[in-house]
Amino acid sequence: MDKPHSDLGSRVAELHSVKATAVAGPGPRASAQQHAKGKLTVRERLDLLFDEGTFREIEQLRRHRAAGFGLEDRRPHTDGVVTGWGKVDGRTV
């Protein structure tokens, strides 16, 4: 009989990998396109806004359920929206 948590370590590693992919964003090409427009990526903007190490993201792995226009084939984590809270100049926002 298999132990219910026999592969817990691999599942945790998988979760960390998926979260790292979500934080990395859509990829270097998309980041370069933002920079070419003179814009920062969402993560860069968050790093500038919040006091270091205080931002806590919620629903990081959320994905949309839309269909049509090819959206069903493109379902990135965070779905283009990053939400959470942190501290700005020591105040929770």
C-alpha positions as CSV (number, residue, x, y, z in Angstrom):
1,M,0.0,0.0,0.0
2,D,1.4,3.4,-1.0
3,K,1.9,6.0,1.7
4,P,-0.4,9.0,1.1
5,H,2.5,11.4,1.3
6,S,5.2,9.3,-0.2
7,D,5.8,11.8,-2.9
8,L,5.3,14.9,-0.8
9,G,8.8,16.2,-1.4
10,S,8.4,16.0,-5.1
11,R,5.0,17.8,-5.0
12,V,6.5,20.6,-2.8
13,A,9.4,20.9,-5.3
14,E,6.8,21.1,-8.1
15,L,4.9,23.8,-6.3
16,H,8.1,25.9,-5.8
17,S,8.9,25.5,-9.5
18,V,5.4,26.7,-10.6
19,K,5.6,29.7,-8.2
20,A,9.1,30.6,-9.6
21,T,7.6,30.5,-13.1
22,A,4.8,32.8,-12.0
23,V,7.2,35.3,-10.5
24,A,9.4,35.2,-13.6
25,G,6.5,36.4,-15.7
26,P,5.9,35.7,-19.3
27,G,9.5,35.6,-20.2
28,P,12.6,37.7,-21.2
29,R,11.1,38.7,-24.5
30,A,8.1,40.3,-22.8
31,S,10.3,42.0,-20.3
32,A,12.5,43.4,-23.1
33,Q,9.4,44.7,-24.9
34,Q,8.3,46.5,-21.8
35,H,11.8,48.0,-21.3
36,A,11.9,49.0,-25.0
37,K,8.7,51.1,-24.4
38,G,10.4,52.7,-21.4
39,K,8.3,50.8,-18.9
40,L,9.1,48.5,-16.0
41,T,7.7,45.1,-15.5
42,V,5.0,44.6,-12.8
43,R,7.5,43.0,-10.5
44,E,10.0,45.8,-11.0
45,R,7.3,48.4,-10.2
46,L,6.3,46.4,-7.0
47,D,9.9,46.3,-5.9
48,L,10.1,50.1,-6.2
49,L,6.8,50.7,-4.5
50,F,7.0,48.4,-1.5
51,D,9.5,48.4,1.4
52,E,12.0,45.7,0.8
53,G,10.7,42.2,1.6
54,T,7.3,43.3,2.7
55,F,5.1,42.5,-0.4
56,R,2.9,39.5,0.1
57,E,1.1,38.3,-3.0
58,I,-2.2,36.6,-3.0
59,E,-3.7,34.2,-5.5
60,Q,-0.4,33.9,-7.3
61,L,-1.4,30.8,-9.2
62,R,-4.8,32.1,-10.3
63,R,-5.7,31.4,-14.0
64,H,-8.5,32.7,-16.2
65,R,-11.2,30.4,-17.6
66,A,-12.0,32.4,-20.7
67,A,-12.4,30.8,-24.1
68,G,-12.3,32.2,-27.6
69,F,-9.6,34.3,-29.5
70,G,-7.1,31.6,-28.5
71,L,-7.3,32.5,-24.8
72,E,-7.9,28.8,-23.9
73,D,-4.4,28.1,-25.1
74,R,-2.8,30.9,-23.1
75,R,-3.4,30.6,-19.4
76,P,-0.4,32.2,-17.5
77,H,-0.3,32.1,-13.7
78,T,-1.3,35.4,-12.2
79,D,-3.3,36.0,-15.4
80,G,-1.7,39.4,-15.9
81,V,-2.8,40.7,-12.5
82,V,-0.7,40.8,-9.4
83,T,-2.5,41.5,-6.1
84,G,-1.3,41.6,-2.5
85,W,-0.3,43.8,0.3
86,G,2.9,45.1,1.9
87,K,4.4,48.2,3.5
88,V,5.1,51.5,1.9
89,D,7.2,53.8,4.1
90,G,6.4,51.5,7.0
91,R,2.6,51.6,6.6
92,T,0.6,48.5,5.5
93,V,-1.2,49.0,2.2
